[in-house]
Amino acid sequence: MGDTSTNTKQFRWFTIALIAFNTVWGFNNVVNNYAQQGASVITSWIIILAVYFIPYTLMVGQLGSTFQKSGGGVSSWIDATSTRGLAYFAAWTYWVVHVPYLAQKPQNILIAISWAFTGAGTYFSHFSTAIFSILCLIVFLFFMWVASKGITTLGVIATFAGTATFVMSILFIFLAIAAPHLPNVTAATQNLTHVKTYIPNFNFSYFTTLSMLVLAVGGSEKIAPYVNKTKNPSKEFPLGMIVLAILVGVCAIAGSVGMAILFNSKAIPKDLMMNGAYSAFQRLGQYYHIGNALMITYGLTNSIGQIAALIVSIDAPLRILLSGHNDEYVPKSLMKLNKHGVFINGYKMTGILVGILIILPGLGIKNIQQLYNWLLNLNSIVMPLRYLWVFVAFMLLSKHMNKFHSDYMFVKNKTIGWLLGFWCFIFTAFVCVLGMVPKVSFSSDPHGWFLQLGLNIITPIVLIALGFIMPMIARRDKNK
């Protein structure tokens, strides 16, 4: 018989790097962070990659290699190193942080469709935020209904749209950087060859924007199952992670330079987060004399990708929460399946929470652009909370290192490993808390500033607190 290990471990370092890159990276990471920091974001990218992203991904490598039979789930890592109760809260956090994410997807879908079919992002600008929020709720409920039918053919569409959007992101870099060499085209940002253009102003306002950077580079725990499908994991996986860091760094830096060429770093449009990606492709189309072809292509592929991501994200995180825990922590009623194999009551709970988060802010925030920016910033506060459990798992693994075997070791020293996990944990928590500070001007809109601050503080507290209520309900049901 031949060596079967060579058949099951076919991934090389470059395969791992490409899979991880497609999982972690997206064009909006460039647009959103440039919108907050301008050209100085390039320095921020270098710092965040060195002190956070690289150790984060290598921790994921060791965790995935150690618990290869668990499928790479964060809650299973916690379960193996701690208790089922703590593992439940890890799973709850992974699910509940998707609530703001799901609340913004309908906005992204409507904006992408607007750009693709009207050639501008102003179609909804004359709508009140209340009406726009109702439209978003209708879109969300419709696709939640679609998801409840157990749609399984979405994978191919999602893969196609995701790949097309990814190719468009890479194409942007080449076209944008080459644009100044075209006749009658000059960079919108001056002094791009001066070092001081890229030096951030390290004030309080700067630190409130770091959560968006952490959101951009997070999520590599999704690639953990591939660690032990790699030839020689102890050597090729870390090499793949180093290549991943280089790819992310090059795309982040080159993409930010491209944005600086198209948009003046000293006069960033207020709607750049909402419309920047489409405006960028529209400008490139004008520079290269191909009209709106690039923008329409990006708008269509992005709208399909956003719809697919919405449907998948309604179902997949919920399955992780409800499939992995018994009735000791999750109420039995939430585990009810419909004829399509969907957790229908879990869907209803998702619909209620997302619906509240769609409608409530729309009644107080009076500007659609501010509403979009606020919800995006809320995502940068809430979504990284699930990364905290990766670092908790790594600290626990480091503490009990002698009990576990791993083909790949990022850190062999218990103390150093624990300290690295603690550093990433504290840094993530720090930027999430500072990210709660509203990005609107207090002097120009004090009411809106306090409203956004209140929502930024209350929302993550309520979402996490609900996780404590579920086991109480479950115990009550069990006692009955």
Order of alpha helices (4+ residues) and beta strands (2+ residues): alpha-alpha-alpha-alpha-alpha-alpha-alpha-alpha-alpha-alpha-alpha-alpha-alpha-alpha-alpha-alpha-alpha-alpha-alpha-alpha
